[in-house]
């Protein structure tokens, strides 16, 4: 790594080195952000799926309770 810095500094291309380092850091930040966004999207999708399953079971159970109330008369 020090050889690369030495070559750039001898040629006077420190601005190019700084630009390269900035671009690498920006790319790494973007990659990290996209990875986190994908993970959050997956977690939200899992949550929505679990909520849908819960609602489906609750509706089924609710219908069963209503049917029993109609059949059994007053409690």
C-alpha positions as a Markdown table, in Angstrom:
| # | Residue | x | y | z |
|---|---|---|---|---|
| 1 | Unk | 0.0 | 0.0 | 0.0 |
| 2 | Unk | 2.8 | 2.4 | 0.8 |
| 3 | Unk | 4.3 | 1.8 | -2.7 |
| 4 | Unk | 1.1 | 3.0 | -4.3 |
| 5 | Unk | 1.1 | 6.1 | -2.1 |
| 6 | Unk | 4.8 | 6.7 | -3.0 |
| 7 | Unk | 4.1 | 6.4 | -6.7 |
| 8 | Unk | 1.2 | 8.8 | -6.5 |
| 9 | Unk | 3.1 | 11.3 | -4.4 |
| 10 | Unk | 6.1 | 11.3 | -6.7 |
| 11 | Unk | 3.9 | 12.0 | -9.7 |
| 12 | Unk | 1.9 | 14.7 | -8.0 |
| 13 | Unk | -1.3 | 12.8 | -8.3 |
| 14 | Unk | -2.4 | 13.2 | -4.7 |
| 15 | Unk | -5.8 | 14.6 | -5.8 |
| 16 | Unk | -6.4 | 11.4 | -7.8 |
| 17 | Unk | -5.5 | 9.3 | -4.8 |
| 18 | Unk | -7.9 | 11.3 | -2.6 |
| 19 | Unk | -10.6 | 10.9 | -5.3 |
| 20 | Unk | -10.0 | 7.2 | -5.4 |
| 21 | Unk | -10.2 | 6.9 | -1.7 |
| 22 | Unk | -13.4 | 9.0 | -1.6 |
| 23 | Unk | -15.0 | 6.9 | -4.3 |
| 24 | Unk | -14.1 | 3.6 | -2.5 |
| 25 | Unk | -15.6 | 4.9 | 0.7 |
| 26 | Unk | -18.7 | 6.1 | -1.0 |
| 27 | Unk | -19.1 | 2.8 | -2.8 |
| 28 | Unk | -18.7 | 0.9 | 0.5 |
| 29 | Unk | -21.2 | 3.1 | 2.2 |
| 30 | Unk | -23.7 | 2.6 | -0.6 |
| 31 | Unk | -23.2 | -1.2 | -0.5 |
| 32 | Unk | -23.7 | -1.2 | 3.2 |
| 33 | Unk | -26.9 | 0.9 | 3.0 |
| 34 | Unk | -28.4 | -1.3 | 0.2 |
| 35 | Unk | -27.6 | -4.4 | 2.2 |
| 36 | Unk | -29.3 | -3.0 | 5.3 |
| 37 | Unk | -32.3 | -1.9 | 3.2 |
| 38 | Unk | -32.7 | -5.4 | 1.8 |
| 39 | Unk | -32.5 | -6.9 | 5.2 |
| 40 | Unk | -35.1 | -4.4 | 6.5 |
| 41 | Unk | -37.4 | -5.2 | 3.5 |
| 42 | Unk | -37.0 | -9.0 | 4.3 |
| 43 | Unk | -37.9 | -8.4 | 8.0 |
| 44 | Unk | -41.0 | -6.3 | 7.0 |
| 45 | Unk | -42.1 | -9.0 | 4.6 |
| 46 | Unk | -41.8 | -11.6 | 7.3 |
| 47 | Unk | -43.8 | -9.4 | 9.6 |
| 48 | Unk | -46.6 | -8.9 | 7.1 |
| 49 | Unk | -46.7 | -12.6 | 6.4 |
| 50 | Unk | -47.0 | -13.4 | 10.1 |
| 51 | Unk | -49.7 | -10.8 | 10.5 |
| 52 | Unk | -51.6 | -12.3 | 7.6 |
| 53 | Unk | -51.4 | -15.7 | 9.1 |
| 54 | Unk | -52.5 | -14.4 | 12.5 |
| 55 | Unk | -55.5 | -12.6 | 10.9 |
| 56 | Unk | -56.5 | -15.7 | 8.9 |
| 57 | Unk | -56.4 | -17.8 | 12.1 |
| 58 | Unk | -58.3 | -15.2 | 14.1 |
| 59 | Unk | -61.0 | -15.0 | 11.4 |
| 60 | Unk | -61.3 | -18.8 | 11.4 |
| 61 | Unk | -61.6 | -18.9 | 15.2 |
| 62 | Unk | -64.0 | -16.0 | 15.2 |
| 63 | Unk | -66.3 | -17.8 | 12.8 |
| 64 | Unk | -66.2 | -20.9 | 14.9 |
| 65 | Unk | -67.2 | -18.9 | 18.0 |
| 66 | Unk | -70.1 | -17.3 | 16.2 |
| 67 | Unk | -71.4 | -20.6 | 14.9 |
| 68 | Unk | -71.2 | -22.1 | 18.4 |
| 69 | Unk | -73.1 | -19.1 | 19.9 |
| 70 | Unk | -75.9 | -19.5 | 17.3 |
| 71 | Unk | -76.2 | -23.2 | 18.0 |
| 72 | Unk | -76.0 | -23.1 | 21.7 |
| 73 | Unk | -78.6 | -20.4 | 22.4 |
| 74 | Unk | -78.2 | -17.9 | 25.3 |
| 75 | Unk | -75.4 | -18.4 | 27.7 |
